[in-house]
Amino acid sequence: MAAIAKKITLSSSRDIPFNKLVLSQANVRRVKAGISVEELAEDVARRGLLQGLSVRPVKDEAGVETGMFEIPAGGRRYRALDLLVRQKRLSKTAPVPCIVREQGIAEEDSLAENVQRAPLHPLDQFRAFLALREKGQSEEDIAAAFFVSIGVVKQRLKLASVSPALLEIYAEDGLTLDQLMAFTVSGDHERQQQVFERLKPSDDKQPYAIRRMLTEGSVRASDKRVQFIGIDAYVEAGGIVMRDLFQGDDGGWLQDVVLVDRLVADELERRAEAVRAEGWKWIEIAPDFAYGHAFGLRQLRGEPSPLSAEEESTRKALQLEFDRLSEEYDSVEDLPDEIDQRLAELETGLQSFENRPLTFDPLEVARAGGFISIAPDGCLRVERGYVRPEDELPIETLPSEEGEEPLEASAVRDGGSVSADNEPLADPEEDDRISPISDRLMTELTAHRTLGLRQALGGNPDIAFLAALHAFTLKIFYQYGSDSCLELDLKSVSFGAQAPGLNDSTCAQAIRVRHDLWANALPKEAADLWDALRDWDRDRQAALFAHAVSMSVNAVHEAWNRRPRALAHADRLAHAIDLDMTAAGWRPSVDNFLGRVTKARILQALTEAKGQEAADRIAHLKKGDMASEAEKLIGSSGWLPEPLRTPGNGNTETNETGSPQTVVEATAGNDGELSVADTESFAENDDAANEPHTIAAG
């Protein structure tokens, strides 16, 4: 007959007054972990003690129970109750539910309670938070109940909102928590599952790859178009913003690109109405314009609108206060916050008086126009007062000597006289009156004068410099560049092929500001330019000359226009001025370089910037992911591709012999590479010609 198994007897439970309980030295938990005792006390006060204490009777030396009980398992709960007692929120004699243990070892009880406790799976916590919210609790209520931040609650709820199919895969360890976090970027379950299916065959399911695939084709909230219209307007129009609660996302991604473009177009058009009302003949509108979009157009010179008596009084008061504070705190190294803030306010106020809107001649406004676009910071950019060549007035006739009929400007310039039907007059017969000089004689005389001017000017460097500066300035800032007898051809070059973001680049903005400053410093009429430049000191003349010459630089490689000698000279010019494209604001990115070259070149760039180990870490990635990771690693390292390096400033390769060698890459077609050694040999041959010729810049 089989033996009957002995029935298990559970330890008895009873309520024991709190003042009869003491902590046991047999508790194995020594290191603090989990929520604090203070938070646990608040939880007990809110919902009571959810789990009783495990206790053992305390016996004296004779083995007789003393009426006290020690706690080998549940010390944190005891401390939480003790805190409530000391706060007088719980009675000293309040009954505490306890399990009384007699058998076994106290340390074993403590260890078993902690080791055998199964931690809650994260997915269960996500779903529990979601269930609480669906039952009416707010995110703030849930955060307060479980002593976590509202941000943590939002994250848990976001994780619970991922596609149920992906949550099941996560529950079966088919996805890591980091990967699941990446999927929360998009709330579109179908899109989430599409991305998962695309990544399933790959061994590499890095979170950044998931985020990139979910956000491709969207618009970042930091985009200037979004700053221009505002995210609120986009959301009110029904747009969806994708957010990443687990990583910095610069405000998220706007999913509906078509809606963004429509809102931008509508807002630009609305803002343009006020500019059109000023009377301009034409207005062009676009979020962006190509760099050099105003080349070939004459810009009107406006006059700042005058200040009213009240505005002038306000400006003087602000200036006086600014001068007083600046003088008073001139020797103070660390300004008090209130003084620093006040000085900033005064500077802003004074600046508003300096940047007053310009007023233009209404007659010129009627044949001029402007460009309306979005500045890099998301503000409206209005460029007023550009006249197209076809809208220019015909050149006015110039008055002749007193008492004579007016002559056409072309006739005066050529030295000839004209008849009523613009035909040259024949050499006059001898008579008693003074007749006009014939064309032929005028040509001969002025030829002699031209040689005289050349000989004299060649011996006077100061006037030669002034004459060249005058000619260049006419070309760039005035309508009639031919108002100089110097035949210097300075071309202000536009770019046929635009690089992404060129018009908003650091260099483009700096050039635009510098050009406007010079334009405001020059006289309004070209006829007054010579006298104005002559009165400037040499430093100011030289600064304007440098700006004018800089506008003619063309170092653009174009597949259809091979200019090896010019590009070799660009290298020499870069070396002479110590050009640093990193300081000029260029950084390698997916858009401007890394996403447009081969994987081998990406790895080469990373090796040069960060070393072989860094390149090896991403060598297994697909090209798109590799480019994204490379941008993070070398974006601020100062690394430059070969075409942007300046020979001799440290951005050089080293050949097999150890001598420095800079390589200029041919970036179009299959033309290979052109070394500086080759281009310098062309330049040497060019220098050897050494023939006098007319200066042609650009």
C-alpha positions as CSV (number, residue, x, y, z in Angstrom):
1,M,0.0,0.0,0.0
2,A,1.5,3.3,-1.1
3,A,2.5,5.8,1.6
4,I,0.3,8.8,2.0
5,A,2.2,12.0,1.2
6,K,2.4,14.4,4.1
7,K,0.3,17.5,3.7
8,I,2.1,20.8,3.6
9,T,1.3,23.1,6.5
10,L,1.7,26.8,5.8
11,S,3.0,29.3,8.4
12,S,0.3,31.0,10.3
13,S,-0.6,34.7,9.7
14,R,-1.6,37.1,12.4
15,D,-1.8,40.8,13.1
16,I,1.0,42.0,15.4
17,P,1.2,45.5,16.9
18,F,3.8,47.6,15.3
19,N,5.6,48.3,18.6
20,K,6.2,44.6,19.0
21,L,8.3,44.4,15.8
22,V,12.1,44.8,15.4
23,L,14.5,44.5,12.5
24,S,16.5,41.3,12.3
25,Q,20.3,41.1,11.6
26,A,19.5,38.1,9.4
27,N,18.1,40.2,6.6
28,V,20.4,39.6,3.5
29,R,19.5,42.9,1.8
30,R,22.3,45.4,2.6
31,V,22.4,47.5,-0.6
32,K,19.7,50.0,-1.3
33,A,17.8,49.4,-4.5
34,G,14.4,50.3,-5.9
35,I,12.2,53.1,-4.8
36,S,13.1,55.0,-1.6
37,V,11.7,54.3,1.9
38,E,10.0,57.7,1.7
39,E,8.2,56.8,-1.6
40,L,7.3,53.4,-0.2
41,A,5.8,55.1,2.9
42,E,3.7,57.3,0.7
43,D,2.5,54.3,-1.2
44,V,1.5,52.5,2.0
45,A,-0.3,55.6,3.2
46,R,-2.2,55.7,-0.1
47,R,-3.2,52.0,-0.5
48,G,-2.2,50.2,2.6
49,L,0.3,47.4,3.1
50,L,0.0,45.1,0.0
51,Q,2.4,42.5,1.3
52,G,2.8,41.3,4.9
53,L,6.0,40.9,6.8
54,S,7.8,37.6,7.5
55,V,8.7,37.5,11.2
56,R,10.1,35.1,13.8
57,P,9.4,35.1,17.6
58,V,12.3,36.6,19.7
59,K,13.3,34.2,22.5
60,D,15.4,34.8,25.6
61,E,18.4,32.8,26.5
62,A,16.2,30.1,28.0
63,G,14.3,29.8,24.7
64,V,11.2,31.4,26.0
65,E,9.3,33.8,23.7
66,T,9.5,37.4,24.8
67,G,6.4,38.7,23.0
68,M,8.6,40.6,20.4
69,F,9.1,39.5,16.8
70,E,12.1,40.1,14.5
71,I,11.8,40.7,10.7
72,P,14.3,38.9,8.5
73,A,12.3,39.6,5.3
74,G,10.5,42.9,4.8
75,G,12.9,45.4,6.3
76,R,12.0,48.2,3.8
77,R,8.3,47.8,4.5
78,Y,9.1,48.0,8.3
79,R,11.1,51.2,7.8
80,A,8.3,52.7,5.7
81,L,5.8,51.9,8.6
82,D,8.3,53.3,11.1
83,L,8.5,56.5,9.1
84,L,4.7,56.8,9.2
85,V,4.7,56.2,12.9
86,R,7.3,58.9,13.5
87,Q,5.3,61.3,11.3
88,K,2.3,60.5,13.6
89,R,0.3,59.2,10.6
90,L,0.2,55.7,12.0
91,S,-0.4,54.5,15.5
92,K,2.4,52.8,17.4
93,T,0.1,49.9,18.2
94,A,-1.4,49.6,14.7
95,P,-1.8,45.9,13.8
96,V,0.6,44.8,11.0
97,P,-0.2,41.7,8.9
98,C,2.6,39.2,9.4
99,I,3.5,35.6,8.5
100,V,5.0,33.9,11.6
101,R,7.8,31.5,10.8
102,E,9.1,28.9,13.3
103,Q,11.1,26.5,11.2
104,G,14.2,26.9,9.1
105,I,16.9,29.6,9.0
106,A,16.1,33.3,9.1
107,E,18.7,34.2,6.5
108,E,17.2,31.6,4.2
109,D,13.8,33.2,4.5
110,S,15.2,36.6,3.6
111,L,17.2,35.3,0.6
112,A,14.3,33.2,-0.7
113,E,11.8,36.1,-0.6
114,N,14.2,38.3,-2.8
115,V,15.5,35.6,-5.1
116,Q,12.3,33.9,-5.9
117,R,10.5,37.2,-6.6
118,A,9.9,37.3,-10.4
119,P,10.4,40.8,-11.8
120,L,7.6,42.3,-13.9
121,H,8.3,42.1,-17.6
122,P,8.6,45.7,-19.0
123,L,5.7,45.0,-21.5
124,D,3.4,44.2,-18.5
125,Q,4.3,47.5,-17.0
126,F,3.6,49.4,-20.3
127,R,0.2,47.7,-20.6
128,A,-0.6,48.3,-17.0
129,F,0.0,52.0,-17.3
130,L,-2.2,52.0,-20.5
131,A,-4.9,50.2,-18.6
132,L,-4.9,52.8,-15.8
133,R,-5.1,55.6,-18.3
134,E,-8.0,53.9,-20.1
135,K,-9.8,53.6,-16.7
136,G,-9.7,57.4,-16.3
137,Q,-6.4,58.1,-14.6
138,S,-4.4,61.0,-16.0
139,E,-0.7,60.8,-16.7
140,E,0.0,63.0,-13.7
141,D,-2.1,60.7,-11.5
142,I,-0.2,57.6,-12.7
143,A,3.2,59.4,-12.2
144,A,2.2,60.4,-8.6
145,A,0.9,56.9,-7.8
146,F,4.1,55.2,-8.8
147,F,6.6,57.9,-7.9
148,V,8.0,58.4,-11.4
149,S,8.1,61.5,-13.6
150,I,5.4,62.3,-16.1
151,G,8.1,61.8,-18.8
152,V,8.5,58.2,-17.7
153,V,4.8,57.7,-17.9
154,K,4.6,59.2,-21.4
155,Q,7.5,56.9,-22.5
156,R,5.7,53.8,-21.1
157,L,2.5,54.7,-22.7
158,K,4.3,55.4,-26.0
159,L,5.8,51.9,-25.8
160,A,2.4,50.4,-25.2
161,S,1.1,52.1,-28.3
162,V,3.5,50.3,-30.7
163,S,1.9,47.9,-33.1
164,P,0.5,44.8,-31.2
165,A,2.3,42.5,-33.6
166,L,5.6,44.1,-32.7
167,L,4.8,44.0,-29.0
168,E,4.2,40.3,-29.2
169,I,7.6,39.9,-31.0
170,Y,9.2,41.9,-28.2
171,A,7.5,39.7,-25.5
172,E,9.1,36.7,-27.2
173,D,12.5,38.4,-27.2
174,G,12.4,39.0,-30.9
175,L,13.2,42.7,-30.4
176,T,15.3,44.5,-27.8
177,L,13.9,47.3,-25.7
178,D,16.1,49.8,-27.6
179,Q,14.7,48.6,-30.9
180,L,11.1,48.9,-29.6
181,M,11.9,52.4,-28.4
182,A,13.0,53.3,-31.9
183,F,9.7,52.1,-33.4
184,T,7.8,54.6,-31.2
185,V,9.0,57.5,-33.5
186,S,6.0,56.8,-35.8
187,G,2.5,56.1,-34.6
188,D,1.6,54.4,-37.8
189,H,1.3,50.7,-37.1
190,E,1.4,49.7,-40.7
191,R,4.5,51.8,-41.3
192,Q,6.1,50.2,-38.2
193,Q,5.5,46.7,-39.5
194,Q,6.7,47.6,-43.0
195,V,10.0,48.8,-41.6
196,F,10.3,45.6,-39.4
197,E,9.7,43.4,-42.5
198,R,12.4,45.4,-44.4
199,L,14.9,44.9,-41.6
200,K,13.9,41.3,-40.8
201,P,16.4,39.7,-43.4
202,S,19.2,41.8,-42.0
203,D,21.4,40.8,-39.1
204,D,21.7,44.5,-38.3
205,K,18.6,46.1,-36.7
206,Q,20.3,49.0,-35.0
207,P,17.8,51.5,-33.4
208,Y,19.2,54.4,-35.5
209,A,18.4,52.5,-38.7
210,I,14.9,52.0,-37.5
211,R,14.5,55.7,-36.7
212,R,16.0,56.7,-40.1
213,M,13.7,54.5,-42.0
214,L,10.6,55.6,-40.1
215,T,11.4,59.3,-40.6
216,E,12.7,59.3,-44.2
217,G,10.7,61.7,-46.4
218,S,9.5,63.7,-43.4
219,V,10.5,67.3,-42.4
220,R,12.5,68.0,-39.2
221,A,10.9,70.4,-36.8
222,S,14.2,72.4,-36.9
223,D,13.8,73.0,-40.7
224,K,13.4,76.7,-41.5
225,R,10.1,76.1,-43.3
226,V,8.7,74.6,-40.1
227,Q,10.0,77.5,-38.0
228,F,8.4,79.9,-40.5
229,I,4.9,78.5,-40.3
230,G,5.1,77.2,-36.7
231,I,4.3,73.6,-35.6
232,D,1.0,74.7,-34.1
233,A,-0.3,75.9,-37.5
234,Y,0.7,72.5,-39.0
235,V,-1.1,70.6,-36.2
236,E,-4.2,72.7,-36.5
237,A,-4.3,71.9,-40.2
238,G,-4.3,68.2,-39.4
239,G,-0.6,67.4,-39.7
240,I,1.0,64.7,-37.6
241,V,4.2,65.3,-35.7
242,M,6.4,62.2,-35.0
243,R,8.3,62.5,-31.7
244,D,11.0,60.5,-30.1
245,L,10.5,60.4,-26.4
246,F,13.7,58.4,-25.8
247,Q,16.3,60.6,-27.7
248,G,16.8,64.2,-28.5
249,D,14.8,64.9,-31.7
250,D,15.0,68.8,-32.1
251,G,11.2,68.9,-31.9
252,G,10.4,65.8,-34.0
253,W,9.5,65.3,-37.6
254,L,6.5,66.6,-39.6
255,Q,5.1,63.6,-41.5
256,D,3.0,65.4,-44.1
257,V,5.5,67.1,-46.4
258,V,2.8,68.2,-48.9
259,L,0.9,70.0,-46.1
260,V,4.1,71.7,-45.0
261,D,4.8,73.0,-48.5
262,R,1.2,74.2,-48.9
263,L,1.3,76.0,-45.6
264,V,4.6,77.6,-46.5
265,A,3.4,78.7,-49.9
266,D,0.2,80.2,-48.4
267,E,2.0,82.0,-45.7
268,L,4.7,83.4,-48.1
269,E,1.9,84.6,-50.4
270,R,0.0,86.2,-47.5
271,R,3.1,88.0,-46.3
272,A,4.0,89.1,-49.8
273,E,0.8,91.1,-50.2
274,A,2.1,93.8,-47.9
275,V,5.3,94.0,-49.9
276,R,3.3,94.2,-53.2
277,A,1.3,97.0,-51.8
278,E,4.5,99.1,-51.7
279,G,4.1,99.4,-55.5
280,W,6.9,97.1,-56.8
281,K,6.6,96.0,-60.5
282,W,7.3,92.3,-59.7
283,I,7.8,90.1,-56.7
284,E,9.3,86.6,-56.8
285,I,8.4,84.2,-54.0
286,A,10.1,80.9,-53.0
287,P,11.2,79.2,-49.7
288,D,14.7,79.3,-51.1
289,F,16.5,81.1,-54.0
290,A,19.7,79.9,-55.6
291,Y,22.9,81.7,-54.6
292,G,23.5,84.6,-56.9
293,H,19.9,84.9,-57.9
294,A,20.3,88.7,-57.9
295,F,23.4,88.8,-60.1
296,G,23.0,91.0,-63.1
297,L,20.3,93.1,-61.5
298,R,20.9,96.6,-60.3
299,Q,19.9,97.3,-56.7
300,L,18.3,100.5,-55.8
301,R,19.7,102.7,-53.1
302,G,17.0,103.5,-50.5
303,E,17.1,106.1,-47.8
304,P,16.3,105.3,-44.2
305,S,12.9,106.7,-43.3
306,P,13.4,109.8,-41.1
307,L,12.8,109.7,-37.4
308,S,9.9,111.7,-35.9
309,A,10.7,114.1,-33.1
310,E,9.4,111.6,-30.5
311,E,11.5,108.8,-32.0
312,E,14.6,111.0,-32.1
313,S,14.0,111.9,-28.4
314,T,13.7,108.2,-27.5
315,R,16.8,107.3,-29.4
316,K,18.9,110.0,-27.6
317,A,17.6,108.9,-24.2
318,L,18.5,105.3,-25.0
319,Q,22.0,106.3,-26.2
320,L,22.6,108.4,-23.1
321,E,21.6,105.6,-20.7
322,F,23.7,103.1,-22.7
323,D,26.8,105.4,-22.6
324,R,26.3,106.1,-18.9
325,L,26.1,102.4,-18.0
326,S,28.9,101.4,-20.2
327,E,31.2,104.0,-18.6
328,E,30.1,103.2,-15.1
329,Y,30.7,99.5,-15.5
330,D,33.6,99.7,-17.9
331,S,36.1,98.2,-15.4
332,V,33.7,95.6,-14.0
333,E,34.7,92.1,-15.2
334,D,31.4,90.3,-14.3
335,L,28.4,92.6,-14.8
336,P,25.4,92.1,-12.5
337,D,22.6,90.3,-14.2
338,E,20.2,93.2,-14.2
339,I,22.9,95.5,-15.7
340,D,23.8,93.0,-18.4
341,Q,20.2,92.5,-19.3
342,R,19.5,96.3,-19.4
343,L,22.5,96.9,-21.7
344,A,21.2,94.2,-24.0
345,E,17.8,95.8,-24.1
346,L,19.4,99.2,-24.8
347,E,21.5,97.7,-27.6
348,T,18.4,96.1,-29.2
349,G,16.5,99.4,-28.9
350,L,19.2,101.4,-30.6
351,Q,19.6,98.7,-33.3
352,S,16.0,99.1,-34.2
353,F,16.6,102.8,-34.9
354,E,19.6,101.9,-37.1
355,N,17.7,99.2,-39.1
356,R,14.9,101.4,-40.2
357,P,13.0,100.5,-43.3
358,L,14.3,102.2,-46.5
359,T,12.3,104.5,-48.7
360,F,12.7,104.5,-52.5
361,D,12.0,106.8,-55.3
362,P,8.4,105.9,-56.5
363,L,9.5,106.2,-60.1
364,E,12.2,103.5,-59.6
365,V,9.9,101.4,-57.4
366,A,7.5,101.2,-60.4
367,R,10.1,99.4,-62.5
368,A,11.9,97.4,-59.8
369,G,11.0,94.3,-57.8
370,G,12.0,92.1,-55.0
371,F,12.5,88.6,-53.7
372,I,10.7,87.1,-50.8
373,S,12.0,83.9,-49.1
374,I,12.7,82.3,-45.8
375,A,15.9,83.1,-43.9
376,P,17.9,80.3,-42.1
377,D,16.4,81.2,-38.8
378,G,12.8,80.8,-40.1
379,C,12.1,84.6,-40.4
380,L,10.8,86.2,-43.5
381,R,13.6,87.5,-45.8
382,V,12.6,90.4,-48.1
383,E,15.1,91.7,-50.6
384,R,13.7,94.9,-52.2
385,G,14.7,97.1,-55.0
386,Y,16.2,95.1,-57.9
387,V,15.9,96.3,-61.4
388,R,16.1,93.9,-64.3
389,P,18.1,94.9,-67.4
390,E,15.0,95.0,-69.6
391,D,13.3,97.5,-67.2
392,E,16.2,100.0,-67.2
393,L,15.5,103.4,-68.7
394,P,17.5,104.1,-71.9
395,I,20.7,106.0,-71.4
396,E,20.0,109.7,-71.3
397,T,21.4,112.0,-73.9
398,L,24.3,114.1,-72.6
399,P,24.4,117.9,-73.1
400,S,26.9,119.2,-75.6
401,E,28.9,122.4,-75.3
402,E,26.9,125.5,-74.6
403,G,25.1,126.8,-77.6
404,E,25.3,123.5,-79.6
405,E,22.7,120.9,-80.2
406,P,22.8,117.9,-77.7
407,L,24.9,115.0,-78.9
408,E,24.1,111.3,-78.2
409,A,26.2,109.8,-75.5
410,S,27.7,107.3,-77.9
411,A,28.8,110.1,-80.2
412,V,30.5,112.0,-77.4
413,R,32.2,108.8,-76.3
414,D,33.4,108.0,-79.8
415,G,34.5,111.6,-80.5
416,G,32.4,112.0,-83.7
417,S,29.6,114.2,-84.7
418,V,26.2,113.0,-86.0
419,S,23.6,114.3,-88.3
420,A,19.9,114.3,-87.7
421,D,19.6,110.8,-89.0
422,N,22.7,109.6,-87.0
423,E,25.0,109.4,-90.0
424,P,28.5,110.8,-89.6
425,L,29.0,114.2,-91.1
426,A,31.6,114.7,-93.8
427,D,34.7,116.7,-93.1
428,P,33.6,120.3,-93.2
429,E,34.7,122.8,-95.9
430,E,36.9,125.7,-94.8
431,D,34.8,128.6,-93.7
432,D,34.9,131.3,-91.2
433,R,33.0,129.5,-88.4
434,I,34.4,126.9,-86.0
435,S,33.2,123.5,-87.2
436,P,33.1,120.2,-85.3
437,I,36.2,118.0,-85.4
438,S,36.0,115.1,-87.8
439,D,35.7,111.5,-86.6
440,R,39.0,110.5,-88.0
441,L,40.9,113.4,-86.5
442,M,39.1,112.8,-83.1
443,T,40.2,109.2,-83.2
444,E,43.8,110.1,-84.0
445,L,44.0,112.8,-81.3
446,T,42.4,110.5,-78.6
447,A,44.8,107.7,-79.6
448,H,47.6,109.9,-78.6
449,R,45.9,110.9,-75.4
450,T,45.3,107.2,-74.6
451,L,49.0,106.5,-74.9
452,G,49.7,109.6,-72.8
453,L,47.3,108.3,-70.1
454,R,48.9,104.9,-70.1
455,Q,52.4,106.2,-69.8
456,A,51.5,108.6,-67.0
457,L,49.3,106.1,-65.1
458,G,52.0,103.5,-65.3
459,G,54.2,105.8,-63.3
460,N,51.6,106.6,-60.6
461,P,50.6,103.5,-58.6
462,D,48.2,105.4,-56.3
463,I,46.0,106.8,-59.1
464,A,46.2,103.5,-61.0
465,F,44.9,101.7,-57.9
466,L,42.1,104.3,-57.6
467,A,41.2,104.0,-61.2
468,A,41.0,100.2,-61.0
469,L,38.9,100.4,-57.8
470,H,36.6,102.9,-59.5
471,A,36.1,100.6,-62.5
472,F,35.5,97.5,-60.3
473,T,33.0,99.3,-58.0
474,L,31.1,100.6,-61.0
475,K,30.8,97.1,-62.3
476,I,29.4,95.7,-59.1
477,F,27.4,98.5,-57.5
478,Y,26.1,100.7,-60.4
479,Q,24.0,100.4,-63.5
480,Y,26.5,101.6,-66.0
481,G,29.7,99.7,-65.6
482,S,31.1,101.3,-68.7
483,D,31.4,104.7,-67.1
484,S,35.2,104.1,-66.9
485,C,37.8,104.4,-69.6
486,L,39.6,101.4,-68.1
487,E,38.7,98.2,-69.9
488,L,38.9,95.9,-66.9
489,D,36.5,93.0,-67.1
490,L,35.4,92.0,-63.6
491,K,32.7,89.3,-63.7
492,S,30.5,88.7,-60.7
493,V,30.1,85.0,-61.3
494,S,26.9,83.1,-60.5
495,F,26.9,79.3,-60.1
496,G,25.3,77.1,-62.7
497,A,25.2,74.1,-60.4
498,Q,24.0,74.9,-56.9
499,A,25.1,73.0,-53.9
500,P,22.4,72.2,-51.3
501,G,21.9,75.1,-48.9
502,L,24.5,77.3,-50.7
503,N,22.5,80.4,-50.4
504,D,22.0,79.9,-46.6
505,S,25.6,78.9,-45.9
506,T,27.8,80.8,-43.4
507,C,29.9,82.3,-46.2
508,A,26.9,83.3,-48.3
509,Q,25.4,85.2,-45.4
510,A,28.7,86.9,-44.5
511,I,29.2,88.0,-48.1
512,R,25.7,89.3,-48.3
513,V,26.1,91.4,-45.1
514,R,29.5,92.8,-46.3
515,H,28.2,93.7,-49.7
516,D,25.2,95.6,-48.2
517,L,27.5,97.5,-45.9
518,W,29.6,98.7,-48.8
519,A,26.6,99.5,-50.8
520,N,25.3,101.8,-48.1
521,A,28.7,103.4,-47.8
522,L,28.9,104.4,-51.4
523,P,27.4,107.5,-53.0
524,K,24.0,107.0,-54.6
525,E,25.0,108.3,-58.1
526,A,27.8,106.9,-60.2
527,A,29.0,110.4,-61.1
528,D,29.9,111.0,-57.5
529,L,31.9,107.8,-57.1
530,W,35.3,109.0,-58.2
531,D,35.5,111.9,-55.8
532,A,34.1,109.8,-53.0
533,L,36.8,107.1,-53.5
534,R,39.5,109.6,-53.9
535,D,38.7,111.1,-50.5
536,W,38.8,107.7,-48.7
537,D,42.0,106.7,-46.9
538,R,44.1,103.9,-48.3
539,D,42.9,101.3,-45.8
540,R,39.3,101.9,-46.7
541,Q,40.1,101.8,-50.4
542,A,42.0,98.6,-50.0
543,A,39.1,97.0,-48.1
544,L,36.6,97.8,-50.9
545,F,39.1,96.7,-53.5
546,A,39.4,93.3,-51.8
547,H,35.6,92.9,-51.7
548,A,35.2,93.9,-55.3
549,V,38.0,91.4,-56.5
550,S,36.6,88.7,-54.3
551,M,33.3,88.8,-56.1
552,S,35.1,87.7,-59.3
553,V,36.6,84.5,-57.9
554,N,35.5,81.4,-59.7
555,A,37.1,78.2,-58.5
556,V,34.2,75.9,-59.5
557,H,35.0,72.6,-61.2
558,E,32.7,72.1,-64.1
559,A,32.9,69.0,-66.3
560,W,32.1,70.9,-69.4
561,N,34.6,73.7,-68.7
562,R,38.1,72.4,-68.1
563,R,40.3,75.0,-66.5
564,P,43.3,73.3,-64.9
565,R,45.4,76.4,-64.8
566,A,42.6,78.4,-63.1
567,L,42.0,75.7,-60.5
568,A,45.8,75.5,-59.8
569,H,45.7,79.2,-59.2
570,A,42.8,78.7,-56.8
571,D,45.0,76.4,-54.8
572,R,47.7,79.1,-54.7
573,L,45.2,81.7,-53.7
574,A,43.8,79.5,-50.9
575,H,47.3,79.0,-49.6
576,A,48.1,82.7,-49.8
577,I,45.0,83.6,-47.7
578,D,45.3,80.5,-45.5
579,L,41.8,79.4,-46.4
580,D,40.2,77.0,-43.8
581,M,36.8,75.7,-45.0
582,T,36.1,74.4,-41.5
583,A,36.4,77.9,-40.1
584,A,34.2,79.0,-43.0
585,G,31.4,76.8,-41.7
586,W,31.6,73.7,-43.9
587,R,30.9,70.4,-42.2
588,P,30.6,66.9,-43.8
589,S,27.1,65.7,-43.8
590,V,24.9,63.1,-45.6
591,D,23.5,65.7,-47.9
592,N,26.7,67.6,-48.9
593,F,29.2,64.7,-49.2
594,L,28.9,61.4,-47.3
595,G,25.6,60.3,-48.9
596,R,26.9,61.1,-52.4
597,V,30.1,59.0,-52.5
598,T,30.9,55.3,-52.4
599,K,31.2,53.3,-49.2
600,A,34.9,53.0,-49.8
601,R,35.3,56.8,-49.7
602,I,33.1,57.1,-46.6
603,L,35.4,54.6,-44.8
604,Q,38.5,56.4,-46.1
605,A,37.1,59.7,-44.7
606,L,36.4,58.1,-41.3
607,T,39.8,56.5,-41.2
608,E,41.5,59.8,-41.9
609,A,39.3,61.6,-39.3
610,K,39.0,59.1,-36.5
611,G,41.3,56.2,-37.3
612,Q,40.9,52.7,-38.7
613,E,39.1,51.3,-35.6
614,A,36.3,53.8,-36.1
615,A,36.0,52.8,-39.7
616,D,35.9,49.1,-38.9
617,R,33.0,49.6,-36.5
618,I,30.7,50.7,-39.3
619,A,32.2,48.8,-42.2
620,H,29.4,46.2,-42.1
621,L,26.6,48.8,-42.5
622,K,24.6,49.6,-45.6
623,K,25.6,52.8,-47.4
624,G,22.7,54.9,-46.1
625,D,23.3,53.9,-42.5
626,M,27.0,54.1,-42.9
627,A,26.7,57.7,-44.2
628,S,24.5,58.7,-41.2
629,E,26.8,57.2,-38.7
630,A,29.9,58.7,-40.3
631,E,28.2,62.2,-40.1
632,K,27.8,61.8,-36.4
633,L,31.4,60.7,-36.0
634,I,33.2,63.2,-38.1
635,G,30.8,66.1,-38.5
636,S,32.7,68.3,-36.1
637,S,36.1,66.8,-36.4
638,G,37.5,69.3,-38.8
639,W,38.0,66.7,-41.6
640,L,37.6,68.0,-45.1
641,P,37.4,66.2,-48.5
642,E,40.3,66.7,-50.9
643,P,38.7,69.5,-53.0
644,L,38.2,71.6,-49.9
645,R,41.7,71.2,-48.5
646,T,44.2,74.0,-48.7
647,P,47.7,72.9,-49.8
648,G,50.2,73.4,-47.0
649,N,47.9,74.0,-44.1
650,G,48.0,70.4,-42.7
651,N,45.1,68.9,-44.6
652,T,47.4,66.8,-46.8
653,E,47.9,63.1,-47.7
654,T,51.3,61.5,-47.4
655,N,52.6,59.5,-50.4
656,E,54.9,56.5,-50.3
657,T,58.0,58.6,-50.1
658,G,56.7,60.6,-47.1
659,S,56.4,63.9,-48.9
660,P,53.2,65.9,-48.7
661,Q,50.9,65.6,-51.7
662,T,47.4,67.2,-52.0
663,V,44.9,65.6,-54.4
664,V,42.2,67.5,-56.1
665,E,39.4,65.2,-57.0
666,A,37.5,65.4,-60.3
667,T,33.9,65.1,-59.0
668,A,32.1,64.6,-62.3
669,G,32.1,61.8,-64.8
670,N,34.9,59.2,-65.1
671,D,37.7,61.6,-65.5
672,G,39.9,60.3,-62.8
673,E,41.9,62.6,-60.5
674,L,44.0,65.7,-61.2
675,S,47.0,66.1,-58.9
676,V,48.4,69.4,-57.9
677,A,51.7,68.5,-59.5
678,D,49.9,68.3,-62.8
679,T,48.0,71.6,-62.3
680,E,51.2,73.4,-61.1
681,S,53.0,72.3,-64.3
682,F,50.2,74.0,-66.3
683,A,50.5,77.1,-64.2
684,E,54.3,77.2,-64.8
685,N,53.7,77.1,-68.5
686,D,51.1,79.8,-68.2
687,D,53.5,82.0,-66.2
688,A,56.2,81.5,-68.8
689,A,54.2,83.3,-71.4
690,N,54.7,86.6,-69.5
691,E,53.0,88.8,-72.2
692,P,51.4,92.1,-71.4
693,H,47.6,91.8,-71.6
694,T,44.4,93.5,-70.4
695,I,43.5,92.4,-66.8
696,A,40.5,90.1,-66.9
697,A,39.2,89.0,-63.5
698,G,36.9,86.0,-63.5
